[in-house]
Amino acid sequence: VRRLSDLKNNVVLLDFTVYNHVQAAGHNLALRELYNKYHDKGLEIYQVSFDPDEHFWKTSADNLPWICVRDATGAYSRYVSLYNIQNLPSVFLVDRENTLNARGENVEDIEAAIRKLL
């Protein structure tokens, strides 16, 4: 599994999510649109799932083209407090210098910031 820091020199959409949630399918569809539109220009998606069921997560992440990892500690993950995650999904943008640049509650709010960083 690649680390987030390995993606330096790319614009990274860091996504914290739970696949076993009513919003997950629509959220991943919006991510796929961004990925298809901007991946060739330097956008990477690094998605961290807090799903408790590893099998469900593996099955759900299997066909996604971006980097998918799972934090089995879920709501107790250190990333919840580190990134001050209040709701899932939560998205963050990391610029090419590996600096946190923006955050949003949904993917649509962050597309303009992606374009600006690419």
N, C-alpha and C positions, 0 to 999 in steps of 0.2 A: 504494500500500500504506500502510495506516495504521500509525502507530507505537504502541508500547505506551503511551508517555506521553500519547497522544491519548485514552486510555480512562479518564483520571482521572474520578472521581465514579462509577465502576463498580467492582464487585468483579470481578477478572480472574483466571481460572484460566490461568496461563502453563504451557504444555505443550511439552516438548521430546521429539521422537519421531523414529522412522524408519518410514515406511509399509511399506517392503519388509522386514518382520519378521513372524515367526509370531504375535506378540502384537498386532499393529497393529489387526486387525479388531475383536477383543474390546475393546481399549482405546478405540477410536473409538466403539464401541457404548455403552460406559459414559459417555464424554464426551457423547454425544448425549442420553442419559437425563438427565444433569445439566443440559445446555443446555435441553432441553425443559421441565424442571421449574422452573428458576430464571432463565432469560433474562428473562422479563417482570418479574422482581423486581430486575433490575440486574446479573445475571451475564453477563460476556462471556468468551469463550474465545479466547485468542491462542495459536495452535499454530505452533511452529517445527519444521520438518522438516530433518533432516540427510541426507536421501536424496541419493545421488550422481547418480541418474538423474533429470534434470529432467522428462522426458516422463512417466515413471512417477509422479512426485510430482504433476504437474498433473492427470493422469488420476485419481489417488486422491483428491485434494483437491477435485475439481470439484464434487461434490455435497454437500460439507460446509457447514453453515449459518454456521459461525464463521469468524473471520479465520485464514487459513492463509498462512504465508510459508515460504520455503525458504532455508536457509543453505548455499550450495554448498561451503563450506569443510569441512563435515562435522565429523569428529572434531577437526579443527584450528581449529574456530570459537573465537573469543575467549569466547563464552558458556559453553563447556564449563568453562573455568577460572573465569570470573566467577561462575557459579552453582554451582561445584563439583559438576558432574554426573558421577555415578559409573555410573549405569545409565540406559538408555532403555527405556521412557518415564520421564521425571521430571516431576512436576507441582509447581507453586508457586502460592500464592495471594497476590495483591496487593490490598490494601484500597483503599477509596475515596479515600484520601489519597496513593495511589501508593507505599505502603510494603509491602515484602515481609513477609508475615504468617505463612506456613506453607509447609512443603514435604512431599512424600510420594512414595513409590515407586509408589503406585497410586491411582486415582481414588477408590475406595471409602474410603480412609483420610481423605479430605479433605472429604467431604460435610458432616460436622458443623461443621467450621470455616467452610464456605461459608454455612451457615444462620446461624451466629453473626454473620457480617460483613454479611449482607444487611439 
